Amino acid sequence: MIDQLTVFLENTRGRLTSLCRALGDADIQMHSLALADTTDYGIARIICDDPKGAVAAISEAGFTANLTKVVAVEVPDVPGGLASVLDALDNAGINIEYCYCFADADKGATVAFKVDESAIGALEGAGFKVLHPEDLYKTAQ
């Protein structure tokens, strides 16, 4: 499993810019960003190359953040590729709390899933490439 940075944002102009600037100033590369919102606040879900450093950098900038474990899996670049990944999870009886996609020039499409850790075995057993920290992070966390 990899660490997802979860950040709570006030729904005000400029907060997302400030978050991204704090990460950039700390030399942290974002691999993905997914936003969800409620009437009072937003939630940014970020996969980056230094999760622990990101928490420190954005906490110093005044944001509330934590790390959440997610499973990231490469999706075959064919029609129905995502459906085949979902089939593997469904067949193993694994519930998906949420998911979002990101892309890499070398790896292609990847989906991050908030799922139980047992998803790793189900996905790898079905022949899918599950990403590990060393695939995404600058250094070992």
N, C-alpha and C positions, 0 to 999 in steps of 0.2 A: 504494500500500500504506500501511497505517497501522501504528503501533507498538502492540504489545500488551505490557503489563507482565507479566513472569513472575516470580513470587515463590516462594521456597522457604520452607515453614513446618514447624516441628517439630509433630508430632502431640501437642500438649499443649493443655490447656484455656486459653482466653483469647488464643491467638496470633492468631486471625483478628480478634478484637475489637481487639487492639493494632494490627494492620495497618490496619484500617479507620479507627481513631481517628487514626493518624499521617497518613493521607491527608486526613481531614476537617480536622484541625488545620492542614494546609498549604493548605486551601481548594481541594482537588482533588476534582472530581466524578467518581464512577465511573459509567460508562455500562453496564458489564457486569462480572460476576464469575462465573467458572467454577472449580470445585474438582475436583482429581483427587488421589488419595492412593495411597501405598504403605504398607507396614508401618512404615516409619521416618519418613516425612515426607509433607507435602502440597505440592501445586503450585497456586498461585492464578494464574489467567490473568485479567487485568484490562484493559479498555479504559477510558481516562479522558480528561479534557479537557486534561491537561498531563503527557504521559508522562515527559519529562525531569525536570520538577519532582518527579514522583512517585518516580522512582528516587532522587533526592537526599533527599527527605523520609523515605522508608522505610529507606534505607541509614543515615541518621542515627539512626533508631529501632532499628537493629540487625538488619535483615532483609537477606538476600541477594537481589538482583533484577537482571534484565537486560531489555533490550527485544528483542522478536522481531517481525519483519514478518509481518503477516497481511493478507488481503483481506476487506473487509467489503462485503456486497452486500445491498441491500434485496430482500426476498422478497415476491412478489405475495400479497396477502391473499385468496386463493381456494383452494379445495380443490386439492391437487396443486401449489401454488405452489413449495414447496421442491423437489419432484420435477423441476419444470421448470428450476430453477437447477442441480440436480445433473446433469440431462441435458446442459446446456451444457458442464459440466466433463467429463463422460464422453465426449461427442462430440469434445472437443478432446484426449482422452487424458491428462487431468490427474488425478493422484493426490491424494487428500485425506489429510493426515496426521492432522488432527483438526479439529473444528468445534464451535461452540456458538452459541446464539442469544441475542439481546437485543432489547428492544422500546423504542420511542420513541413518545410520544403523537402526534407529528406524522408520523413516517416509517413507523410500524408495525413489523413484524418485520424484523430484520436478522440475517444469519448471518455470523460471522467464521470464515474458513477459513484453516488453515495449508496453503498451496499454493504452487506455483511462481508467479513474477510473471507468467508467460504467461497465467494465469487471468484477469487483468484484461481483456486483449483478447478472450478467449473469451466472457466474461460480457457485456462492453459490446457486442460484436458480435452477441450474441443478444438485445440490447435491455434488459439489466438495468442498474440504477443501482448502480454501484460507488461506495462512499463514499471520500472523500479526506480528508487531514488537516484541511483547512479546514471540512469538514462536522462535525467532532467536537471539534477543539481550541479552546481559548480564544484562543490566538495562534499565529502561524506558528512551527513548531518548527525 
